[in-house]
Amino acid sequence: MRIINLIVVHCSATRGDSTLSPEALDLMHRRRGFNGTGYHYYIRKDGTLYLTRPLERIGAHVKGFNAHSIGICYEGGLDCRGRPADTRTPAQRSTLRLLVGQLQERFPGCRVCGHRDLSPDLNGNGEIEPEEWIKQCPCFDVAKEFKEFGEFPAQTESTEEHRVTQQIKETERR
């Protein structure tokens, strides 16, 4: 297994009133010259989690950071007019939170950030500010949301975490 020290959250940059299947995402990336979906995980609006690239394979989701990172993409990121917006559903928020927690348990010490947070610090002040973002993705403040990422409860068959864990296992078998 490769060394992982970064988890990068992305959005599919699709409108809130449309859908994008994992198959359509894969085709979109292949048309851009990638050898399949560049993200390792994809979260649909209903919270369903898909493993879209084996973790052992280097991703194609953020130039210069792919070798030691895992890419997670959620379906959405644009409002109905095509403007950047946090369009995550409660189910997507839950799945993302649980997935990041499980990945941090598997890869301790990982930093979690959004794609936009890896933009260059153009003014050299040590912060990536909105005017420096290359893109808006993932359309929410990942660092703020995951800042106080605490302990996770034990998994039981009745917990949401257990559901996500089972989804991860099922998608990894595919």
CYANA upper distance limits for C-alpha pairs under 8 A (distance plus 0.5 A):
  1 MET  CA     55 LEU  CA      8.49
  1 MET  CA     56 GLU  CA      6.15
  2 ARG  CA     56 GLU  CA      6.84
  2 ARG  CA     68 HIS  CA      7.53
  3 ILE  CA     68 HIS  CA      6.15
  4 ILE  CA     68 HIS  CA      5.04
  4 ILE  CA     69 SER  CA      5.81
  4 ILE  CA     70 ILE  CA      7.66
  4 ILE  CA    107 PHE  CA      6.93
  4 ILE  CA    110 CYS  CA      7.49
  5 ASN  CA     68 HIS  CA      6.32
  5 ASN  CA     69 SER  CA      6.58
  5 ASN  CA    107 PHE  CA      7.70
  5 ASN  CA    109 GLY  CA      7.19
  5 ASN  CA    110 CYS  CA      4.90
  5 ASN  CA    111 ARG  CA      6.77
  6 LEU  CA     68 HIS  CA      6.96
  6 LEU  CA     69 SER  CA      5.05
  6 LEU  CA     70 ILE  CA      6.95
  6 LEU  CA    110 CYS  CA      5.48
  6 LEU  CA    111 ARG  CA      5.34
  6 LEU  CA    112 VAL  CA      6.47
  6 LEU  CA    113 CYS  CA      8.18
  7 ILE  CA     69 SER  CA      6.01
  7 ILE  CA     70 ILE  CA      5.39
  7 ILE  CA     71 GLY  CA      6.61
  7 ILE  CA     72 ILE  CA      7.95
  7 ILE  CA    100 VAL  CA      8.20
  7 ILE  CA    110 CYS  CA      7.06
  7 ILE  CA    111 ARG  CA      6.64
  7 ILE  CA    112 VAL  CA      5.27
  7 ILE  CA    113 CYS  CA      6.94
  8 VAL  CA     69 SER  CA      7.41
  8 VAL  CA     70 ILE  CA      6.66
  8 VAL  CA     71 GLY  CA      5.48
  8 VAL  CA     72 ILE  CA      6.70
  8 VAL  CA    112 VAL  CA      6.51
  8 VAL  CA    113 CYS  CA      5.67
  8 VAL  CA    114 GLY  CA      5.80
  8 VAL  CA    115 HIS  CA      6.48
  9 VAL  CA     71 GLY  CA      6.59
  9 VAL  CA     72 ILE  CA      5.42
  9 VAL  CA     73 CYS  CA      6.37
  9 VAL  CA     74 TYR  CA      8.40
  9 VAL  CA    112 VAL  CA      8.11
  9 VAL  CA    113 CYS  CA      6.72
  9 VAL  CA    114 GLY  CA      5.16
  9 VAL  CA    115 HIS  CA      6.61
  9 VAL  CA    138 PRO  CA      6.81
  9 VAL  CA    142 VAL  CA      7.89
 10 HIS  CA     71 GLY  CA      7.65
 10 HIS  CA     72 ILE  CA      6.43
 10 HIS  CA     73 CYS  CA      4.92
 10 HIS  CA     74 TYR  CA      6.91
 10 HIS  CA    114 GLY  CA      6.73
 10 HIS  CA    115 HIS  CA      6.34
 10 HIS  CA    137 CYS  CA      6.14
 10 HIS  CA    138 PRO  CA      5.01
 11 CYS  CA     73 CYS  CA      5.50
 11 CYS  CA     74 TYR  CA      5.35
 11 CYS  CA     75 GLU  CA      6.51
 11 CYS  CA     76 GLY  CA      6.33
 11 CYS  CA     77 GLY  CA      5.77
 11 CYS  CA    137 CYS  CA      6.31
 11 CYS  CA    138 PRO  CA      5.18
 11 CYS  CA    139 CYS  CA      7.85
 12 SER  CA     73 CYS  CA      6.79
 12 SER  CA     74 TYR  CA      6.65
 12 SER  CA     75 GLU  CA      5.72
 12 SER  CA     76 GLY  CA      5.95
 12 SER  CA     77 GLY  CA      6.90
 13 ALA  CA     75 GLU  CA      8.07
 13 ALA  CA     76 GLY  CA      6.07
 13 ALA  CA     77 GLY  CA      5.34
 13 ALA  CA     78 LEU  CA      6.20
 13 ALA  CA     84 PRO  CA      8.18
 13 ALA  CA    137 CYS  CA      7.95
 14 THR  CA     18 SER  CA      7.37
 14 THR  CA     19 THR  CA      7.95
 14 THR  CA     20 LEU  CA      7.90
 14 THR  CA     75 GLU  CA      7.40
 14 THR  CA     76 GLY  CA      5.19
 14 THR  CA     77 GLY  CA      6.44
 14 THR  CA     78 LEU  CA      6.04
 14 THR  CA     82 GLY  CA      8.17
 15 ARG  CA     19 THR  CA      8.26
 15 ARG  CA     76 GLY  CA      6.23
 15 ARG  CA     77 GLY  CA      7.12
 15 ARG  CA     78 LEU  CA      4.98
 15 ARG  CA     79 ASP  CA      5.82
 15 ARG  CA     80 CYS  CA      5.95
 15 ARG  CA     81 ARG  CA      7.93
 15 ARG  CA     82 GLY  CA      6.27
 16 GLY  CA     76 GLY  CA      6.11
 16 GLY  CA     77 GLY  CA      7.58
 16 GLY  CA     78 LEU  CA      6.36
 16 GLY  CA     79 ASP  CA      5.62
 16 GLY  CA     80 CYS  CA      5.94
 16 GLY  CA     87 THR  CA      6.73
 17 ASP  CA     79 ASP  CA      8.09
 17 ASP  CA     80 CYS  CA      6.21
 19 THR  CA     75 GLU  CA      7.90
 19 THR  CA     76 GLY  CA      8.36
 20 LEU  CA     24 ALA  CA      6.50
 20 LEU  CA     25 LEU  CA      6.94
 20 LEU  CA     75 GLU  CA      7.17
 21 SER  CA     25 LEU  CA      6.73
 21 SER  CA     44 ARG  CA      8.24
 22 PRO  CA     26 ASP  CA      6.67
 22 PRO  CA     42 TYR  CA      7.64
 22 PRO  CA     50 TYR  CA      8.03
 22 PRO  CA     52 THR  CA      7.96
 23 GLU  CA     27 LEU  CA      6.76
 24 ALA  CA     28 MET  CA      6.56
 25 LEU  CA     29 HIS  CA      6.81
 25 LEU  CA     37 THR  CA      7.01
 26 ASP  CA     30 ARG  CA      6.69
 26 ASP  CA     36 GLY  CA      5.78
 26 ASP  CA     37 THR  CA      4.99
 27 LEU  CA     31 ARG  CA      6.64
 27 LEU  CA     36 GLY  CA      7.73
 27 LEU  CA     37 THR  CA      8.21
 28 MET  CA     32 ARG  CA      7.10
 28 MET  CA     37 THR  CA      8.49
 29 HIS  CA     33 GLY  CA      7.15
 29 HIS  CA     34 PHE  CA      6.01
 29 HIS  CA     35 ASN  CA      8.06
 29 HIS  CA     36 GLY  CA      6.42
 29 HIS  CA     37 THR  CA      5.97
 29 HIS  CA     38 GLY  CA      7.38
 30 ARG  CA     34 PHE  CA      5.31
 30 ARG  CA     35 ASN  CA      6.31
 30 ARG  CA     36 GLY  CA      5.85
 30 ARG  CA     37 THR  CA      7.71
 34 PHE  CA     38 GLY  CA      7.53
 34 PHE  CA     60 ALA  CA      7.78
 36 GLY  CA     53 ARG  CA      8.27
 37 THR  CA     52 THR  CA      6.68
 37 THR  CA     53 ARG  CA      7.07
 37 THR  CA     60 ALA  CA      8.15
 38 GLY  CA     52 THR  CA      8.43
 38 GLY  CA     53 ARG  CA      7.55
 38 GLY  CA     59 GLY  CA      5.59
 38 GLY  CA     60 ALA  CA      4.59
 38 GLY  CA     61 HIS  CA      5.69
 38 GLY  CA     71 GLY  CA      8.09
 39 TYR  CA     52 THR  CA      6.94
 39 TYR  CA     53 ARG  CA      6.83
 39 TYR  CA     59 GLY  CA      6.40
 39 TYR  CA     60 ALA  CA      7.07
 39 TYR  CA     61 HIS  CA      6.35
 39 TYR  CA     70 ILE  CA      7.83
 39 TYR  CA     71 GLY  CA      5.13
 39 TYR  CA     72 ILE  CA      6.25
 39 TYR  CA     73 CYS  CA      6.93
 40 HIS  CA     51 LEU  CA      6.33
 40 HIS  CA     52 THR  CA      5.60
 40 HIS  CA     53 ARG  CA      4.88
 40 HIS  CA     54 PRO  CA      6.82
 40 HIS  CA     55 LEU  CA      6.79
 40 HIS  CA     59 GLY  CA      7.19
 40 HIS  CA     70 ILE  CA      6.67
 40 HIS  CA     71 GLY  CA      5.71
 40 HIS  CA     72 ILE  CA      6.47
 41 TYR  CA     49 LEU  CA      7.37
 41 TYR  CA     50 TYR  CA      6.04
 41 TYR  CA     51 LEU  CA      5.15
 41 TYR  CA     52 THR  CA      5.84
 41 TYR  CA     53 ARG  CA      7.47
 41 TYR  CA     71 GLY  CA      7.02
 41 TYR  CA     72 ILE  CA      5.22
 41 TYR  CA     73 CYS  CA      6.67
 42 TYR  CA     49 LEU  CA      6.32
 42 TYR  CA     50 TYR  CA      5.60
 42 TYR  CA     51 LEU  CA      7.07
 42 TYR  CA     52 THR  CA      7.03
 42 TYR  CA     72 ILE  CA      6.44
 42 TYR  CA     73 CYS  CA      5.35
 42 TYR  CA     74 TYR  CA      6.15
 42 TYR  CA     75 GLU  CA      7.77
 43 ILE  CA     47 GLY  CA      6.30
 43 ILE  CA     48 THR  CA      6.16
 43 ILE  CA     49 LEU  CA      5.17
 43 ILE  CA     50 TYR  CA      6.89
 43 ILE  CA     72 ILE  CA      8.26
 43 ILE  CA     73 CYS  CA      6.78
 43 ILE  CA     74 TYR  CA      5.10
 43 ILE  CA     75 GLU  CA      6.57
 43 ILE  CA     92 GLN  CA      6.84
 43 ILE  CA     95 THR  CA      7.93
 43 ILE  CA     96 LEU  CA      8.01
 44 ARG  CA     48 THR  CA      5.81
 44 ARG  CA     49 LEU  CA      7.10
 44 ARG  CA     74 TYR  CA      6.74
 44 ARG  CA     75 GLU  CA      5.72
 44 ARG  CA     92 GLN  CA      7.37
 45 LYS  CA     74 TYR  CA      8.13
 45 LYS  CA     75 GLU  CA      6.56
 45 LYS  CA     76 GLY  CA      8.27
 45 LYS  CA     88 ARG  CA      7.55
 45 LYS  CA     89 THR  CA      6.54
 45 LYS  CA     91 ALA  CA      7.43
 45 LYS  CA     92 GLN  CA      6.40
 46 ASP  CA     89 THR  CA      7.91
 46 ASP  CA     91 ALA  CA      6.23
 46 ASP  CA     92 GLN  CA      7.14
 47 GLY  CA     89 THR  CA      8.30
 47 GLY  CA     91 ALA  CA      4.96
 47 GLY  CA     92 GLN  CA      4.94
 47 GLY  CA     93 ARG  CA      8.30
 47 GLY  CA     94 SER  CA      7.93
 47 GLY  CA     95 THR  CA      6.25
 48 THR  CA     92 GLN  CA      8.31
 48 THR  CA     95 THR  CA      8.13
 48 THR  CA    167 GLN  CA      8.03
 49 LEU  CA     95 THR  CA      7.78
 49 LEU  CA    164 VAL  CA      7.84
 49 LEU  CA    167 GLN  CA      6.75
 49 LEU  CA    168 ILE  CA      7.41
 49 LEU  CA    171 THR  CA      8.27
 50 TYR  CA    167 GLN  CA      8.11
 50 TYR  CA    168 ILE  CA      7.79
 50 TYR  CA    171 THR  CA      6.28
 51 LEU  CA    168 ILE  CA      7.50
 51 LEU  CA    171 THR  CA      5.74
 51 LEU  CA    172 GLU  CA      6.64
 53 ARG  CA     57 ARG  CA      7.32
 53 ARG  CA     59 GLY  CA      7.90
 54 PRO  CA    172 GLU  CA      8.01
 55 LEU  CA     70 ILE  CA      7.61
 58 ILE  CA     66 ASN  CA      6.49
 58 ILE  CA     67 ALA  CA      5.99
 58 ILE  CA     68 HIS  CA      8.09
 58 ILE  CA     69 SER  CA      8.23
 59 GLY  CA     66 ASN  CA      5.85
 59 GLY  CA     67 ALA  CA      7.67
 59 GLY  CA     69 SER  CA      7.94
 59 GLY  CA     70 ILE  CA      7.38
 59 GLY  CA     71 GLY  CA      7.29
 60 ALA  CA     66 ASN  CA      6.66
 61 HIS  CA     66 ASN  CA      7.12
 61 HIS  CA     71 GLY  CA      6.79
 62 VAL  CA     66 ASN  CA      6.42
 62 VAL  CA    115 HIS  CA      7.34
 65 PHE  CA     69 SER  CA      6.87
 66 ASN  CA     70 ILE  CA      7.96
 74 TYR  CA     88 ARG  CA      7.94
 74 TYR  CA     92 GLN  CA      7.64
 75 GLU  CA     88 ARG  CA      8.21
 76 GLY  CA     86 ASP  CA      8.43
 76 GLY  CA     87 THR  CA      6.39
 76 GLY  CA     88 ARG  CA      7.37
 77 GLY  CA     84 PRO  CA      6.29
 77 GLY  CA     85 ALA  CA      5.81
 77 GLY  CA     86 ASP  CA      6.05
 77 GLY  CA     87 THR  CA      5.90
 77 GLY  CA     88 ARG  CA      7.91
 77 GLY  CA    137 CYS  CA      7.82
 77 GLY  CA    138 PRO  CA      6.94
 77 GLY  CA    139 CYS  CA      6.45
 78 LEU  CA     82 GLY  CA      5.58
 78 LEU  CA     83 ARG  CA      5.58
 78 LEU  CA     84 PRO  CA      4.95
 78 LEU  CA     85 ALA  CA      5.54
 78 LEU  CA     86 ASP  CA      7.77
 78 LEU  CA     87 THR  CA      7.22
 79 ASP  CA     83 ARG  CA      5.87
 79 ASP  CA     84 PRO  CA      6.83
 79 ASP  CA     85 ALA  CA      6.10
 79 ASP  CA     86 ASP  CA      8.48
 79 ASP  CA     87 THR  CA      7.30
 84 PRO  CA    136 GLN  CA      7.12
 84 PRO  CA    137 CYS  CA      8.38
 84 PRO  CA    139 CYS  CA      6.39
 85 ALA  CA    139 CYS  CA      5.84
 85 ALA  CA    140 PHE  CA      7.96
 86 ASP  CA    138 PRO  CA      8.08
 86 ASP  CA    139 CYS  CA      5.67
 86 ASP  CA    140 PHE  CA      6.13
 88 ARG  CA     92 GLN  CA      6.18
 88 ARG  CA     93 ARG  CA      6.76
 89 THR  CA     93 ARG  CA      6.76
 90 PRO  CA     94 SER  CA      6.67
 91 ALA  CA     95 THR  CA      6.66
 92 GLN  CA     96 LEU  CA      6.44
 93 ARG  CA     97 ARG  CA      6.58
 94 SER  CA     98 LEU  CA      6.70
 94 SER  CA    160 GLU  CA      8.42
 95 THR  CA     99 LEU  CA      6.44
 95 THR  CA    161 GLU  CA      8.46
 95 THR  CA    164 VAL  CA      6.85
 96 LEU  CA    100 VAL  CA      6.53
 97 ARG  CA    101 GLY  CA      6.70
 98 LEU  CA    102 GLN  CA      6.70
 98 LEU  CA    161 GLU  CA      6.43
 98 LEU  CA    164 VAL  CA      7.44
 99 LEU  CA    103 LEU  CA      6.61
 99 LEU  CA    164 VAL  CA      7.61
 99 LEU  CA    165 THR  CA      8.39
100 VAL  CA    104 GLN  CA      6.55
101 GLY  CA    105 GLU  CA      6.78
101 GLY  CA    149 PHE  CA      8.32
101 GLY  CA    152 PHE  CA      7.79
102 GLN  CA    106 ARG  CA      6.78
103 LEU  CA    107 PHE  CA      6.35
104 GLN  CA    108 PRO  CA      5.60
104 GLN  CA    109 GLY  CA      7.36
104 GLN  CA    110 CYS  CA      6.51
112 VAL  CA    142 VAL  CA      7.70
112 VAL  CA    143 ALA  CA      7.19
112 VAL  CA    146 PHE  CA      7.75
113 CYS  CA    117 ASP  CA      6.66
113 CYS  CA    118 LEU  CA      8.33
113 CYS  CA    142 VAL  CA      5.88
113 CYS  CA    143 ALA  CA      6.05
114 GLY  CA    118 LEU  CA      7.79
114 GLY  CA    137 CYS  CA      7.27
114 GLY  CA    138 PRO  CA      6.35
114 GLY  CA    140 PHE  CA      8.41
114 GLY  CA    141 ASP  CA      7.72
114 GLY  CA    142 VAL  CA      5.93
114 GLY  CA    143 ALA  CA      7.89
115 HIS  CA    119 SER  CA      8.07
115 HIS  CA    135 LYS  CA      8.35
115 HIS  CA    136 GLN  CA      8.44
115 HIS  CA    137 CYS  CA      6.12
115 HIS  CA    138 PRO  CA      6.84
116 ARG  CA    133 TRP  CA      5.94
116 ARG  CA    134 ILE  CA      6.94
116 ARG  CA    135 LYS  CA      6.22
116 ARG  CA    136 GLN  CA      6.26
116 ARG  CA    137 CYS  CA      6.04
116 ARG  CA    138 PRO  CA      7.54
117 ASP  CA    128 ILE  CA      6.70
117 ASP  CA    133 TRP  CA      7.71
118 LEU  CA    128 ILE  CA      8.22
119 SER  CA    128 ILE  CA      7.23
119 SER  CA    132 GLU  CA      7.19
119 SER  CA    133 TRP  CA      5.93
119 SER  CA    134 ILE  CA      6.27
120 PRO  CA    128 ILE  CA      7.51
120 PRO  CA    132 GLU  CA      7.40
120 PRO  CA    133 TRP  CA      8.16
121 ASP  CA    125 ASN  CA      7.58
121 ASP  CA    126 GLY  CA      7.10
121 ASP  CA    127 GLU  CA      6.86
121 ASP  CA    128 ILE  CA      5.81
121 ASP  CA    129 GLU  CA      8.33
121 ASP  CA    132 GLU  CA      7.16
122 LEU  CA    132 GLU  CA      6.87
128 ILE  CA    132 GLU  CA      6.64
128 ILE  CA    133 TRP  CA      7.55
129 GLU  CA    133 TRP  CA      7.20
138 PRO  CA    142 VAL  CA      8.47
141 ASP  CA    145 GLU  CA      6.77
142 VAL  CA    146 PHE  CA      6.57
143 ALA  CA    147 LYS  CA      6.08
155 GLN  CA    159 THR  CA      6.81
155 GLN  CA    161 GLU  CA      6.71
155 GLN  CA    162 HIS  CA      5.86
156 THR  CA    162 HIS  CA      6.49
157 GLU  CA    162 HIS  CA      6.15
157 GLU  CA    163 ARG  CA      7.91
158 SER  CA    162 HIS  CA      7.52
158 SER  CA    163 ARG  CA      8.50
159 THR  CA    163 ARG  CA      7.23
160 GLU  CA    164 VAL  CA      6.93
161 GLU  CA    165 THR  CA      6.57
162 HIS  CA    166 GLN  CA      6.62
163 ARG  CA    167 GLN  CA      6.78
164 VAL  CA    168 ILE  CA      6.70
165 THR  CA    169 LYS  CA      6.79
166 GLN  CA    170 GLU  CA      6.59
167 GLN  CA    171 THR  CA      6.56
168 ILE  CA    172 GLU  CA      6.55
169 LYS  CA    173 ARG  CA      6.87
170 GLU  CA    174 ARG  CA      7.22
